[in-house]
Amino acid sequence: MSWKLSQLTPNDNLVLHPQAKGIQALKSKGVSMAIASQSPTADIARTFLSKQDILSNFPVMEIYSSWSHKTDRFQKFHQKTDVPYNSILLLED
């Protein structure tokens, strides 16, 4: 099946990759996590994450529907969490 992110609706039934279970393992080890994402359909991204019952793992979530510089995201995470910049790790696909 072929699909484009822009064609998704909040009613689509999507699931996380099985590897995402590692998120729970990190939380159980006391690792603080946050979400930052750029999506042309930010409302769908938020709906997807809320349906996955994983939002409690992420005290901070920044989803942008338009482009923003990564340093802006780091500043927002730092302001909301007081985590020092040298302790923030960014993972991207």
N, C-alpha and C positions, 0 to 999 in steps of 0.2 A: 504494500500500500504506500502510495506517495502522498505527502501532504506538505503544506507550507504553514509556518507559524501564523502568518497573517490570516489563514483560513480557519483557525481554531475558534471555537466559541466556548464560553464558560460551561456549557452543557456536555462538552466532549469528555469521554471517559479515558483519561490518561493515567499511567502509573509510573512510578519511579523505577529506575534500573535496580536490579537486585543488589548491586554494589553500594547503593545508597544506604544500606543497613549500617555501613561503617560510620554514618553520622551518629547513630545511637551509641556505638562503641566509644567514639570520641567524647560524647557528652558524659558517659558513665566514667570516663577518666578525668573529668573536670575541665575539659577543653572548652573555652568560650568560643562561640561561633556567631557569625553574622552573615547576612545575605546581601550581595550587591549584584544587580543585574541591569542590563540595558535590553529592553524589549520594545518593539514597536507596538506591542499589545500588552502593556503593563497590567491592565485589569485582568487579562487572562492568566498572566504569570502569577498574580496574587491569588486568583481563584484556584489555580492548579495547586499551589503550595498549601493553601488552606484545606483542600480536599485530601491531602496526603497525611494530615495529622502529624506534621513534623515542625510546625511553626514554633512550638514551645522550646525547641532546641536553639532557636535563634532570637535572642533578645532584641537585636537590631536588624531591621530589614530596610534596605533602600533599593527600590525598583524604579528605574527611570525609563520614561517612554521616549526620551530624546538623549542625544549624546551628551555625556559629561566627562570631564577629565578624571582620570583615576585618582589624582591627588585630591580632588574635591571629595571623593568618596572616603579616602583615608581621613580627611579632616572631619567629616561628619561622624564617622565611626569613633574617632578619638574624642570628639565632643560629647557623644552620647554614652561612651563607656569608660572614659579616662584610661583606656589601655594605651600604653606608650607606643609611639610610632614604630620603635624598633622591635616591638612584640607583635606587630600585625603582619600576617602572612596572607598574600593574595594568591589564590589558585584560579587559573583560567582554563577554558577549553580552547 
